[in-house]
Amino acid sequence: MKRELVMATNNAHKLEEVRQILGDTFLVKGLTDIGCTEDIPETADTLEGNALQKARYVYENYGVDCFADDTGLEIDALHGAPGVFTARFGAMNGYGESHDADANIHCLLDKLEHADTRKARFRTVIALIQGGQTHLFEGIVEGDILTQRTGSEGFGYDPVFAPQEAGGLSFAQIGPEAKNAISHRGRATRQLARFLHSQDNTQDNN
């Protein structure tokens, strides 16, 4: 029987990525699967804080073990911004609405038009609350911001982020399987999976 996990998101792209990475061992449910339709607040000033805030909300209000992630794009030329404001970057700078990927990319390319460096990293933090205990996992991928959009796969900033391991190609060019193998979320999710598997092995040996 598959082990059930609840991820505190309704983002179909995130759910699909996590399901692909965790494989057949786990049945990953989203918020709608447990009847949660609220807009969970993300008001912390760190990725760790936001991930914990979302996981705790679900654990405390729905009584189920839960994990949540928060991801930030950290750009050297922008002193680490947009960071926790990654999904709202465009809207905060007068470009479109919040969570509008096109507006976010447009804003980012404009900001970096005359930048001396385009070095950046994606960082994902996953917070797991299990039996009242909290566990944190982090994944980081280094790369560069391209000067224009390339590729048609992925979501968010994928068309303009080129990870170091991809030879100059963007996340949107290399496809979901290759992306999951090296991405920030992939690395954090595999840490989560290793932790869960180690728990299973410990229980089996007791």
C-alpha positions as CSV (number, residue, x, y, z in Angstrom):
1,M,0.0,0.0,0.0
2,K,1.3,3.5,-0.9
3,R,2.1,5.8,1.9
4,E,0.0,8.9,1.9
5,L,1.5,12.4,2.2
6,V,-0.1,15.8,2.0
7,M,1.7,18.6,0.4
8,A,0.4,22.1,1.3
9,T,-0.1,23.4,-2.2
10,N,-2.7,23.6,-5.0
11,N,0.0,24.2,-7.6
12,A,-0.4,21.4,-10.1
13,H,3.1,21.9,-11.5
14,K,4.7,21.5,-8.0
15,L,2.5,18.4,-7.2
16,E,3.5,16.8,-10.5
17,E,7.2,17.4,-10.0
18,V,7.1,16.0,-6.4
19,R,5.1,13.0,-7.5
20,Q,7.6,12.2,-10.2
21,I,10.5,12.5,-7.9
22,L,9.0,10.5,-5.0
23,G,7.8,7.7,-7.4
24,D,5.3,5.0,-6.7
25,T,6.2,4.6,-3.0
26,F,4.1,7.6,-2.0
27,L,0.6,8.9,-2.8
28,V,1.0,12.7,-2.6
29,K,-2.2,14.7,-2.1
30,G,-2.7,18.4,-2.5
31,L,-4.8,20.7,-0.4
32,T,-8.0,20.2,-2.5
33,D,-7.7,16.5,-1.8
34,I,-8.2,17.1,1.9
35,G,-10.9,19.8,1.4
36,C,-8.6,22.8,2.2
37,T,-9.7,25.7,0.1
38,E,-8.3,28.5,2.3
39,D,-5.5,30.8,1.1
40,I,-2.8,29.8,3.6
41,P,-0.8,32.9,4.6
42,E,2.9,33.2,3.7
43,T,4.0,36.1,5.8
44,A,7.5,35.0,7.1
45,D,10.6,36.8,5.9
46,T,12.5,33.6,5.1
47,L,11.9,30.5,3.0
48,E,12.1,28.3,6.0
49,G,9.5,30.4,7.8
50,N,7.0,30.3,5.0
51,A,7.4,26.6,4.5
52,L,6.8,26.0,8.2
53,Q,3.9,28.4,8.3
54,K,2.1,26.5,5.6
55,A,2.8,23.0,7.0
56,R,1.8,24.0,10.5
57,Y,-1.5,25.5,9.3
58,V,-2.5,22.2,7.7
59,Y,-1.3,20.1,10.6
60,E,-3.1,22.3,13.2
61,N,-6.4,22.8,11.2
62,Y,-6.8,19.4,9.5
63,G,-4.9,17.1,11.8
64,V,-2.8,15.4,9.1
65,D,1.0,15.1,8.7
66,C,2.0,17.5,6.0
67,F,4.9,19.0,4.2
68,A,5.2,22.3,2.5
69,D,7.9,24.0,0.4
70,D,8.9,27.5,-0.3
71,T,11.2,28.4,-3.2
72,G,13.2,31.6,-3.8
73,L,15.2,32.8,-6.7
74,E,18.3,34.6,-5.4
75,I,20.2,36.9,-7.8
76,D,23.6,38.2,-7.0
77,A,23.1,41.5,-8.9
78,L,19.9,42.2,-7.0
79,H,21.6,41.4,-3.6
80,G,19.7,38.1,-3.2
81,A,16.3,39.4,-4.4
82,P,13.6,38.5,-5.1
83,G,14.0,35.7,-2.5
84,V,10.8,35.2,-0.5
85,F,9.0,37.6,-3.0
86,T,9.9,35.4,-6.0
87,A,6.2,34.7,-7.0
88,R,5.2,38.4,-6.5
89,F,8.3,40.0,-7.9
90,G,6.6,41.5,-11.0
91,A,3.6,42.8,-9.2
92,M,5.8,44.5,-6.5
93,N,7.6,46.4,-9.2
94,G,4.5,47.4,-11.3
95,Y,4.5,44.5,-13.7
96,G,1.2,42.6,-13.9
97,E,-0.5,40.7,-11.1
98,S,0.9,38.5,-8.3
99,H,2.0,35.0,-9.4
100,D,2.0,36.1,-13.0
101,A,5.0,34.2,-14.5
102,D,5.2,36.4,-17.6
103,A,5.2,39.6,-15.6
104,N,7.8,38.2,-13.2
105,I,10.2,37.3,-16.1
106,H,9.6,40.6,-17.9
107,C,10.5,42.5,-14.7
108,L,13.5,40.3,-14.0
109,L,15.0,40.8,-17.5
110,D,14.5,44.5,-17.3
111,K,16.2,44.7,-13.9
112,L,19.2,42.8,-15.2
113,E,19.5,44.5,-18.6
114,H,22.7,46.3,-17.6
115,A,23.9,44.0,-14.8
116,D,27.6,43.0,-14.5
117,T,26.7,39.5,-13.4
118,R,23.8,37.2,-14.1
119,K,24.7,34.6,-11.4
120,A,21.7,33.3,-9.5
121,R,20.5,30.3,-7.6
122,F,17.2,28.6,-6.9
123,R,16.7,27.5,-3.3
124,T,13.9,25.3,-2.0
125,V,13.2,24.6,1.6
126,I,10.8,21.8,2.6
127,A,9.2,21.7,6.0
128,L,7.7,18.4,7.1
129,I,5.5,18.1,10.2
130,Q,5.1,14.5,11.3
131,G,3.6,13.5,14.6
132,G,4.1,17.0,15.8
133,Q,7.8,17.0,15.0
134,T,9.3,19.4,12.5
135,H,12.0,18.5,9.9
136,L,13.6,20.8,7.4
137,F,15.2,19.9,4.0
138,E,17.0,22.2,1.6
139,G,17.9,22.0,-2.1
140,I,20.0,24.5,-4.1
141,V,20.9,24.8,-7.7
142,E,23.4,27.4,-9.0
143,G,23.0,29.0,-12.5
144,D,22.6,32.1,-14.6
145,I,19.8,34.2,-15.8
146,L,19.6,34.2,-19.6
147,T,19.1,37.4,-21.6
148,Q,15.9,36.1,-23.2
149,R,13.3,33.3,-22.7
150,T,14.1,29.9,-24.2
151,G,12.2,26.6,-24.2
152,S,8.6,25.7,-23.7
153,E,8.7,23.2,-20.8
154,G,8.4,23.9,-17.1
155,F,6.8,26.9,-15.4
156,G,7.7,30.1,-13.5
157,Y,11.1,31.3,-14.2
158,D,12.2,28.1,-16.0
159,P,12.6,29.8,-19.5
160,V,15.3,32.2,-18.2
161,F,17.2,30.1,-15.6
162,A,20.1,28.1,-16.9
163,P,21.5,25.7,-14.3
164,Q,25.2,25.1,-14.3
165,E,24.8,21.4,-15.1
166,A,22.7,22.0,-18.3
167,G,25.4,23.5,-20.5
168,G,23.7,26.8,-21.1
169,L,20.2,25.4,-21.6
170,S,17.3,26.7,-19.5
171,F,15.1,24.5,-17.3
172,A,12.4,25.0,-19.9
173,Q,14.6,23.4,-22.6
174,I,15.8,20.3,-20.8
175,G,12.4,18.7,-20.0
176,P,10.9,17.6,-16.7
177,E,12.9,14.4,-16.1
178,A,16.3,16.1,-16.6
179,K,15.1,19.1,-14.6
180,N,14.0,17.0,-11.6
181,A,17.4,15.3,-11.6
182,I,19.2,18.5,-10.8
183,S,16.7,21.1,-9.6
184,H,16.4,22.7,-6.3
185,R,13.0,21.1,-5.6
186,G,14.3,17.8,-6.8
187,R,17.2,17.9,-4.4
188,A,15.1,18.9,-1.4
189,T,12.4,16.3,-2.2
190,R,15.0,13.5,-2.5
191,Q,16.2,14.5,1.0
192,L,12.6,14.2,2.2
193,A,12.3,10.8,0.5
194,R,15.5,9.5,2.1
195,F,14.3,10.6,5.5
196,L,11.0,8.9,5.1
197,H,12.6,5.7,3.8
198,S,15.0,5.7,6.7
199,Q,12.1,5.9,9.1
200,D,10.5,2.9,7.4
201,N,13.7,0.9,7.6
202,T,14.1,1.8,11.3
203,Q,10.5,0.6,12.0
204,D,11.1,-2.6,10.1
205,N,14.2,-3.4,12.2
206,N,12.4,-2.8,15.5
